[in-house]
Amino acid sequence: MPLKDLTWHFVKNHVTDILTATEEEIVAAMKLIWMRMKLVIEPSSAVTLATILKNPEVFRGKRVGIIITGGNVDLDKLPWMDK
């Protein structure tokens, strides 16, 4: 996705690191939230938790909050459910 001028300015001046997650890690984060909290969250929302789980040393000793959303989920196609 291309960044617009305003967005690129923010990234260039304030972002010091970018963390990534694989699709498998994102699905595992979605499933973890489902198993522990009984909440269905959308994949884009699970990226944050997936990166925290993948990089615990970055977040160790810090207070971290994540925003989770679930409005963009097809309950008939949850990635860990049997087909």
All heavy atoms as an XYZ file, in Angstrom:
660
protein
N       0.846     -1.162      0.000
C       0.000      0.000      0.000
C       0.901      1.237      0.000
O       1.809      1.358      0.821
C      -0.888     -0.037      1.240
C      -1.568      1.268      1.513
S      -2.569      1.232      2.983
C      -3.992      0.416      2.352
N       0.684      2.165     -0.901
C       1.513      3.370     -0.938
C       1.171      4.297      0.228
O       0.026      4.380      0.669
C       1.139      4.019     -2.273
C      -0.215      3.491     -2.595
C      -0.292      2.120     -1.988
N       2.190      4.969      0.724
C       1.987      5.943      1.791
C       1.793      7.325      1.194
O       2.513      7.738      0.302
C       3.193      5.963      2.735
C       3.470      4.672      3.502
C       4.761      4.799      4.293
C       2.314      4.334      4.413
N       0.832      8.044      1.701
C       0.598      9.423      1.270
C       1.605     10.341      1.962
O       2.287      9.946      2.910
C      -0.837      9.848      1.622
C      -1.893      8.961      1.012
C      -1.895      9.089     -0.490
C      -3.016      8.232     -1.070
N      -2.935      8.108     -2.483
N       1.722     11.571      1.511
C       2.711     12.504      2.055
C       2.606     12.668      3.565
O       3.615     12.629      4.272
C       2.590     13.868      1.372
C       3.036     13.829     -0.078
O       3.806     12.915     -0.439
O       2.618     14.719     -0.845
N       1.411     12.857      4.087
C       1.233     13.058      5.521
C       1.649     11.809      6.296
O       2.345     11.898      7.310
C      -0.226     13.428      5.834
C      -0.529     13.718      7.297
C       0.295     14.893      7.807
C      -2.009     14.004      7.468
N       1.255     10.652      5.803
C       1.610      9.403      6.466
C       3.109      9.167      6.411
O       3.730      8.802      7.414
C       0.864      8.223      5.819
O      -0.522      8.518      5.785
C       1.104      6.940      6.578
N       3.728      9.368      5.258
C       5.161      9.156      5.133
C       5.930     10.101      6.048
O       6.906      9.702      6.673
C       5.619      9.319      3.687
C       7.112      9.268      3.578
C       7.947     10.262      3.198
C       7.953      8.155      3.907
N       9.246      9.846      3.254
C       9.288      8.557      3.697
C       7.717      6.872      4.380
C      10.375      7.714      3.934
C       8.794      6.029      4.612
C      10.103      6.460      4.377
N       5.486     11.333      6.167
C       6.144     12.294      7.061
C       6.146     11.753      8.493
O       7.163     11.805      9.184
C       5.443     13.654      6.994
C       5.961     14.642      7.982
N       7.154     15.306      7.803
C       5.460     15.052      9.167
C       7.378     16.092      8.842
N       6.355     15.959      9.686
N       5.017     11.244      8.944
C       4.913     10.697     10.291
C       5.857      9.500     10.450
O       6.607      9.418     11.422
C       3.464     10.278     10.584
C       3.304      9.606     11.903
C       3.269     10.338     13.083
C       3.193      8.224     11.976
C       3.123      9.708     14.309
C       3.054      7.584     13.194
C       3.019      8.329     14.361
N       5.828      8.585      9.515
C       6.682      7.389      9.586
C       8.152      7.786      9.576
O       8.946      7.329     10.405
C       6.361      6.416      8.425
C       7.387      5.303      8.347
C       4.953      5.854      8.578
N       8.534      8.634      8.664
C       9.933      9.049      8.522
C      10.466      9.722      9.794
O      11.607      9.499     10.189
C      10.043     10.012      7.335
C      11.437     10.490      7.039
C      11.407     11.314      5.772
C      12.163     12.586      5.999
N      12.069     13.538      4.927
N       9.631     10.506     10.446
C      10.085     11.282     11.600
C       9.867     10.621     12.955
O      10.478     11.052     13.938
C       9.413     12.656     11.584
C       9.914     13.491     10.431
O      11.110     13.646     10.234
N       8.993     14.019      9.641
N       9.037      9.587     13.022
C       8.707      9.049     14.334
C       8.867      7.533     14.484
O       8.956      7.052     15.608
C       7.275      9.436     14.715
C       7.070     10.916     14.780
N       7.568     11.695     15.802
C       6.450     11.761     13.940
C       7.246     12.960     15.593
N       6.572     13.025     14.456
N       8.872      6.806     13.405
C       8.960      5.345     13.501
C      10.425      4.932     13.518
O      11.207      5.321     12.652
C       8.212      4.669     12.327
C       8.425      3.166     12.344
C       6.730      4.999     12.398
N      10.791      4.143     14.539
C      12.178      3.684     14.648
C      12.335      2.206     14.326
O      13.436      1.739     14.088
C      12.721      3.933     16.068
O      11.900      3.239     17.010
C      12.756      5.422     16.371
N      11.225      1.466     14.317
C      11.307      0.040     14.047
C       9.947     -0.443     13.558
O       8.915      0.123     13.920
C      11.695     -0.715     15.326
C      12.213     -2.109     15.064
O      12.389     -2.478     13.889
O      12.456     -2.842     16.039
N       9.955     -1.460     12.749
C       8.722     -2.079     12.273
C       8.824     -3.572     12.545
O       9.816     -4.213     12.184
C       8.504     -1.823     10.762
C       8.303     -0.327     10.509
C       7.319     -2.637     10.244
C       8.197      0.054      9.051
N       7.808     -4.106     13.200
C       7.766     -5.530     13.500
C       6.753     -6.186     12.579
O       5.728     -5.593     12.246
C       7.366     -5.746     14.960
C       8.271     -5.075     15.999
C       7.688     -5.255     17.393
C       9.681     -5.623     15.928
N       7.038     -7.414     12.173
C       6.152     -8.125     11.254
C       5.719     -9.461     11.863
O       6.319     -9.942     12.828
C       6.842     -8.391      9.909
O       7.986     -9.216     10.130
C       7.265     -7.089      9.240
N       4.698    -10.038     11.271
C       4.219    -11.360     11.679
C       3.800    -12.121     10.429
O       3.311    -11.528      9.473
C       3.039    -11.229     12.637
N       3.978    -13.422     10.460
C       3.546    -14.267      9.347
C       2.039    -14.519      9.463
O       1.434    -14.282     10.519
C       4.268    -15.626      9.368
O       3.857    -16.344     10.552
C       5.786    -15.457      9.339
N       1.459    -15.012      8.393
C       0.032    -15.340      8.435
C      -0.253    -16.400      9.495
O      -1.265    -16.337     10.190
C      -0.449    -15.804      7.066
C      -0.544    -14.656      6.087
C      -1.258    -15.042      4.801
O      -2.181    -15.874      4.854
O      -0.888    -14.482      3.763
N       0.648    -17.363      9.633
C       0.460    -18.413     10.642
C       0.490    -17.824     12.050
O      -0.293    -18.222     12.919
C       1.546    -19.484     10.503
C       1.447    -20.307      9.237
C       2.036    -19.610      8.005
O       2.810    -18.635      8.159
O       1.703    -20.032      6.890
N       1.381    -16.866     12.301
C       1.456    -16.216     13.610
C       0.209    -15.373     13.889
O      -0.275    -15.316     15.028
C       2.715    -15.349     13.694
C       3.983    -16.171     13.703
C       5.237    -15.383     13.371
O       5.146    -14.292     12.760
O       6.338    -15.867     13.718
N      -0.326    -14.761     12.852
C      -1.545    -13.958     12.998
C      -2.730    -14.862     13.336
O      -3.509    -14.568     14.248
C      -1.808    -13.144     11.719
C      -0.699    -12.096     11.532
C      -3.179    -12.490     11.759
C      -0.666    -11.463     10.160
N      -2.853    -15.989     12.643
C      -3.937    -16.935     12.928
C      -3.789    -17.483     14.344
O      -4.779    -17.614     15.081
C      -3.972    -18.075     11.888
C      -4.916    -19.191     12.319
C      -4.365    -17.528     10.524
N      -2.557    -17.786     14.766
C      -2.332    -18.283     16.131
C      -2.748    -17.236     17.163
O      -3.322    -17.575     18.208
C      -0.860    -18.663     16.311
N      -2.496    -15.964     16.899
C      -2.911    -14.890     17.806
C      -4.440    -14.782     17.850
O      -5.026    -14.611     18.923
C      -2.289    -13.561     17.387
N      -5.083    -14.898     16.705
C      -6.553    -14.890     16.658
C      -7.112    -16.035     17.506
O      -8.041    -15.847     18.288
C      -7.051    -15.065     15.220
C      -6.863    -13.898     14.308
S      -7.398    -14.276     12.617
C      -9.171    -14.423     12.835
N      -6.519    -17.202     17.347
C      -6.990    -18.380     18.067
C      -6.745    -18.236     19.567
O      -7.594    -18.618     20.381
C      -6.304    -19.636     17.529
C      -6.860    -20.917     18.088
C      -6.232    -22.122     17.414
C      -6.821    -23.405     17.970
N      -6.215    -24.581     17.343
N      -5.623    -17.673     19.951
C      -5.316    -17.459     21.362
C      -6.357    -16.550     22.015
O      -6.864    -16.844     23.104
C      -3.918    -16.863     21.524
C      -3.488    -16.564     22.955
C      -3.384    -17.837     23.780
C      -2.163    -15.812     22.954
N      -6.701    -15.462     21.339
C      -7.725    -14.548     21.856
C      -9.061    -15.286     21.973
O      -9.792    -15.134     22.958
C      -7.873    -13.299     20.964
C      -6.618    -12.421     21.053
C      -9.127    -12.515     21.316
C      -6.478    -11.655     22.343
N      -9.380    -16.105     20.975
C     -10.625    -16.872     21.027
C     -10.619    -17.842     22.208
O     -11.575    -17.922     22.974
C     -10.840    -17.639     19.724
C     -11.884    -18.704     19.843
C     -11.703    -20.051     19.783
C     -13.287    -18.513     20.069
N     -12.889    -20.705     19.956
C     -13.888    -19.782     20.143
C     -14.083    -17.386     20.228
C     -15.238    -19.963     20.357
C     -15.440    -17.565     20.446
C     -15.995    -18.842     20.510
N      -9.520    -18.554     22.394
C      -9.443    -19.559     23.447
C      -9.450    -18.921     24.842
O     -10.101    -19.436     25.751
C      -8.189    -20.410     23.264
C      -8.279    -21.333     22.065
S      -6.757    -22.227     21.621
C      -5.913    -22.456     23.138
N      -8.744    -17.827     25.021
C      -8.615    -17.209     26.350
C      -9.745    -16.250     26.694
O     -10.130    -16.126     27.845
C      -7.288    -16.470     26.456
C      -6.068    -17.325     26.272
C      -5.712    -18.052     27.567
N      -4.611    -18.958     27.392
C      -3.342    -18.662     27.625
N      -3.025    -17.463     28.038
N      -2.412    -19.559     27.439
N     -10.243    -15.518     25.694
C     -11.212    -14.470     25.971
C     -12.578    -14.717     25.337
O     -13.511    -13.959     25.567
C     -10.660    -13.121     25.487
C      -9.352    -12.739     26.152
S      -8.676    -11.203     25.493
C      -9.804    -10.036     26.251
N     -12.663    -15.738     24.484
C     -13.897    -16.046     23.757
C     -14.347    -14.869     22.894
O     -15.528    -14.580     22.770
C     -15.021    -16.481     24.700
C     -14.669    -17.669     25.553
C     -14.249    -18.863     24.730
C     -13.957    -20.067     25.620
N     -12.836    -20.844     25.176
N     -13.368    -14.186     22.300
C     -13.623    -13.079     21.387
C     -13.106    -13.452     20.007
O     -12.012    -13.993     19.875
C     -12.910    -11.806     21.835
C     -13.345    -11.186     23.158
C     -12.406    -10.043     23.525
C     -14.766    -10.698     23.065
N     -13.895    -13.173     18.987
C     -13.442    -13.365     17.611
C     -12.908    -12.021     17.136
O     -13.627    -11.027     17.148
C     -14.591    -13.850     16.705
C     -14.108    -13.968     15.266
C     -15.137    -15.179     17.205
N     -11.639    -12.004     16.747
C     -11.034    -10.761     16.270
C     -10.628    -10.928     14.816
O     -10.381    -12.034     14.350
C      -9.831    -10.325     17.132
C      -8.666    -11.312     17.043
C     -10.253    -10.131     18.574
C      -7.394    -10.835     17.730
N     -10.570     -9.822     14.118
C     -10.204     -9.883     12.712
C      -8.687    -10.008     12.570
O      -7.934     -9.608     13.456
C     -10.744     -8.678     11.954
C     -10.336     -7.346     12.495
C     -11.120     -6.235     11.841
O     -12.264     -5.981     12.240
O     -10.569     -5.626     10.924
N      -8.231    -10.585     11.461
C      -6.796    -10.806     11.270
C      -5.951     -9.541     11.419
O      -4.886     -9.578     12.047
C      -6.704    -11.378      9.852
C      -8.027    -12.034      9.632
C      -9.019    -11.169     10.363
N      -6.395     -8.423     10.878
C      -5.579     -7.208     10.988
C      -5.430     -6.771     12.440
O      -4.408     -6.210     12.824
C      -6.180     -6.078     10.147
O      -7.492     -5.780     10.583
N      -6.407     -7.070     13.264
C      -6.328     -6.753     14.681
C      -5.363     -7.692     15.402
O      -4.742     -7.311     16.384
C      -7.723     -6.852     15.301
O      -7.703     -6.578     16.660
N      -5.227     -8.908     14.928
C      -4.361     -9.905     15.554
C      -2.885     -9.667     15.273
O      -2.023    -10.227     15.957
C      -4.754    -11.301     15.086
N      -2.574     -8.841     14.299
C      -1.167     -8.580     13.959
C      -0.408     -8.035     15.175
O       0.720     -8.450     15.454
C      -1.047     -7.606     12.760
C       0.393     -7.173     12.538
C      -1.610     -8.269     11.512
N      -1.027     -7.129     15.912
C      -0.354     -6.539     17.068
C       0.012     -7.605     18.096
O       1.156     -7.671     18.552
C      -1.251     -5.472     17.715
O      -1.620     -4.526     16.728
C      -0.537     -4.767     18.834
N      -0.936     -8.437     18.468
C      -0.643     -9.495     19.433
C       0.390    -10.467     18.880
O       1.295    -10.888     19.599
C      -1.918    -10.241     19.829
C      -1.714    -11.395     20.809
C      -1.083    -10.910     22.110
C      -3.026    -12.116     21.064
N       0.287    -10.806     17.618
C       1.249    -11.728     17.009
C       2.673    -11.184     17.085
O       3.613    -11.921     17.391
C       0.864    -12.013     15.558
N       2.843     -9.897     16.846
C       4.194     -9.322     16.909
C       4.700     -9.242     18.344
O       5.889     -9.408     18.595
C       4.262     -7.933     16.246
O       3.342     -7.053     16.875
C       3.970     -8.020     14.765
N       3.803     -9.012     19.301
C       4.212     -9.007     20.712
C       4.662    -10.405     21.125
O       5.697    -10.568     21.784
C       3.061     -8.505     21.607
C       2.825     -7.012     21.368
C       3.353     -8.769     23.084
C       1.563     -6.467     22.014
N       3.894    -11.411     20.741
C       4.263    -12.787     21.083
C       5.563    -13.216     20.410
O       6.346    -13.973     20.984
C       3.125    -13.740     20.685
C       1.821    -13.566     21.458
C       0.717    -14.417     20.838
C       2.009    -13.898     22.931
N       5.804    -12.727     19.211
C       7.009    -13.072     18.463
C       8.248    -12.356     19.005
O       9.360    -12.863     18.880
C       6.799    -12.698     16.990
C       7.933    -13.079     16.077
C       7.571    -12.716     14.651
C       8.669    -13.052     13.673
N       8.266    -12.734     12.294
N       8.068    -11.183     19.598
C       9.188    -10.353     20.053
C       9.039     -9.957     21.520
O       9.015     -8.776     21.862
C       9.255     -9.075     19.199
C       9.399     -9.372     17.737
O      10.477     -9.670     17.265
N       8.292     -9.297     17.006
N       8.957    -10.926     22.429
C       8.688    -10.583     23.831
C       9.753     -9.691     24.461
O       9.452     -8.875     25.327
C       8.610    -11.941     24.527
C       9.363    -12.873     23.639
C       9.157    -12.355     22.241
N      10.988     -9.809     24.001
C      12.074     -9.006     24.584
C      11.872     -7.507     24.337
O      12.311     -6.682     25.139
C      13.445     -9.452     24.037
C      13.692     -9.170     22.576
C      12.973    -10.080     21.570
O      12.374    -11.088     21.972
O      13.020     -9.759     20.367
N      11.222     -7.153     23.255
C      10.971     -5.738     22.944
C       9.983     -5.142     23.945
O      10.076     -3.960     24.287
C      10.421     -5.592     21.504
C      10.004     -4.164     21.213
C      11.443     -6.076     20.483
N       9.079     -5.960     24.461
C       7.999     -5.472     25.302
C       8.166     -5.826     26.775
O       7.400     -5.364     27.607
C       6.671     -6.026     24.781
C       6.415     -5.640     23.350
C       6.745     -6.501     22.310
C       5.885     -4.404     23.040
C       6.535     -6.136     20.989
C       5.668     -4.031     21.732
C       5.997     -4.894     20.700
N       9.171     -6.621     27.104
C       9.381     -7.065     28.479
C       9.543     -5.866     29.413
O      10.268     -4.933     29.136
C      10.608     -7.962     28.553
C      10.767     -8.650     29.903
C      11.824     -9.737     29.876
N      11.273    -10.910     29.173
C      11.776    -11.392     28.037
N      12.818    -10.833     27.468
N      11.235    -12.438     27.459
N       8.828     -5.897     30.527
C       8.929     -4.852     31.527
C       8.165     -3.583     31.196
O       8.260     -2.593     31.913
N       7.410     -3.605     30.108
C       6.652     -2.420     29.694
C       5.165     -2.685     29.833
O       4.708     -3.819     29.747
C       6.968     -2.065     28.237
C       8.411     -1.706     28.017
C       8.672     -1.409     26.565
C      10.156     -1.091     26.359
N      10.461     -0.889     24.954
N       4.426     -1.630     30.022
C       2.968     -1.728     29.995
C       2.531     -1.527     28.553
O       2.877     -0.519     27.932
C       2.358     -0.669     30.884
C       2.725     -0.879     32.350
C       2.074      0.149     33.197
N       0.677     -0.289     33.359
C      -0.156      0.234     34.219
N       0.229      1.222     34.976
N      -1.389     -0.205     34.311
N       1.818     -2.491     28.023
C       1.433     -2.471     26.614
C      -0.076     -2.657     26.508
O      -0.645     -3.527     27.161
C       2.149     -3.598     25.830
C       1.711     -3.622     24.388
C       3.660     -3.456     25.942
N      -0.704     -1.849     25.699
C      -2.117     -2.014     25.416
C      -2.303     -2.234     23.930
O      -1.561     -1.697     23.117
N      -3.254     -3.070     23.583
C      -3.567     -3.283     22.168
C      -5.063     -3.059     21.961
O      -5.863     -3.277     22.869
C      -3.145     -4.676     21.657
C      -3.885     -5.797     22.386
C      -1.650     -4.875     21.784
C      -3.649     -7.164     21.799
N      -5.397     -2.607     20.786
C      -6.795     -2.421     20.413
C      -7.191     -3.597     19.549
O      -6.520     -3.901     18.561
C      -6.988     -1.097     19.659
C      -6.623      0.061     20.577
C      -8.414     -0.980     19.129
C      -6.572      1.399     19.895
N      -8.245     -4.283     19.947
C      -8.712     -5.422     19.160
C     -10.104     -5.122     18.622
O     -10.921     -4.498     19.282
C      -8.692     -6.739     19.963
C      -9.488     -6.620     21.260
C      -7.265     -7.140     20.264
C      -9.582     -7.914     22.031
N     -10.324     -5.564     17.388
C     -11.602     -5.345     16.724
C     -12.038     -6.651     16.072
O     -11.229     -7.521     15.799
C     -11.499     -4.238     15.663
O     -10.490     -4.602     14.713
C     -11.131     -2.904     16.289
N     -13.303     -6.761     15.784
C     -13.787     -7.997     15.194
C     -14.857     -7.812     14.143
O     -15.536     -8.755     13.787
N     -15.018     -6.619     13.662
C     -16.099     -6.354     12.723
C     -15.928     -6.945     11.342
O     -16.884     -7.035     10.589
N     -14.755     -7.376     10.986
C     -14.495     -7.840      9.630
C     -14.148     -9.330      9.630
O     -13.121     -9.742      9.119
C     -13.361     -7.017      9.009
C     -13.266     -7.222      7.515
O     -14.213     -7.620      6.874
N     -12.101     -6.964      6.971
N     -15.018    -10.144     10.239
C     -14.759    -11.578     10.353
C     -15.962    -12.359      9.837
O     -17.098    -12.070     10.197
C     -14.494    -11.967     11.826
C     -14.295    -13.460     11.969
C     -13.292    -11.219     12.370
N     -15.685    -13.347      9.002
C     -16.725    -14.262      8.541
C     -16.679    -15.477      9.468
O     -15.740    -16.269      9.419
C     -16.458    -14.677      7.097
C     -17.540    -15.576      6.526
O     -18.356    -16.112      7.319
O     -17.572    -15.746      5.308
N     -17.669    -15.606     10.331
C     -17.668    -16.684     11.320
C     -17.710    -18.073     10.691
O     -17.329    -19.053     11.327
C     -18.843    -16.505     12.291
C     -18.770    -15.248     13.154
C     -20.026    -15.142     14.023
C     -17.523    -15.232     14.005
N     -18.152    -18.161      9.447
C     -18.172    -19.447      8.765
C     -16.807    -19.826      8.192
O     -16.644    -20.933      7.686
C     -19.205    -19.429      7.633
C     -20.631    -19.336      8.169
O     -20.890    -19.893      9.255
O     -21.467    -18.702      7.506
N     -15.842    -18.905      8.262
C     -14.535    -19.168      7.660
C     -13.380    -18.881      8.618
O     -12.322    -18.426      8.196
C     -14.359    -18.317      6.398
C     -15.342    -18.686      5.309
C     -15.124    -17.850      4.080
C     -16.132    -18.213      3.006
N     -15.990    -17.389      1.819
N     -13.560    -19.147      9.909
C     -12.465    -18.959     10.849
C     -11.332    -19.905     10.468
O     -11.563    -21.089     10.225
C     -12.936    -19.217     12.279
C     -13.940    -18.182     12.809
C     -14.471    -18.617     14.169
C     -13.323    -16.812     12.881
N     -10.099    -19.409     10.398
C      -9.003    -20.204      9.831
C      -8.626    -21.458     10.600
O      -7.979    -22.327     10.050
C      -7.836    -19.209      9.782
C      -8.202    -18.084     10.668
C      -9.686    -18.079     10.788
N      -9.019    -21.596     11.845
C      -8.652    -22.783     12.596
C      -9.795    -23.796     12.719
O      -9.628    -24.853     13.305
C      -8.144    -22.417     13.997
C      -9.162    -21.707     14.827
C     -10.126    -22.299     15.598
C      -9.348    -20.313     14.962
N     -10.894    -21.339     16.203
C     -10.425    -20.103     15.837
C      -8.698    -19.208     14.445
C     -10.868    -18.840     16.178
C      -9.137    -17.948     14.796
C     -10.211    -17.776     15.648
N     -10.938    -23.476     12.146
C     -12.089    -24.381     12.234
C     -11.999    -25.444     11.136
O     -11.538    -25.170     10.037
C     -13.398    -23.606     12.070
C     -13.604    -22.505     13.107
S     -13.760    -23.114     14.790
C     -15.427    -23.647     14.766
N     -12.470    -26.646     11.465
C     -12.514    -27.718     10.469
C     -13.500    -27.349      9.381
O     -14.539    -26.767      9.634
C     -12.937    -29.038     11.109
C     -11.891    -29.565     12.061
O     -10.686    -29.350     11.821
O     -12.292    -30.213     13.036
N     -13.151    -27.713      8.181
C     -14.017    -27.379      7.042
C     -14.968    -28.496      6.737
O     -14.822    -29.591      6.998
C     -13.152    -27.045      5.835
C     -12.335    -25.826      6.142
C     -11.473    -25.444      4.982
C     -10.707    -24.256      5.447
N      -9.988    -23.446      4.880
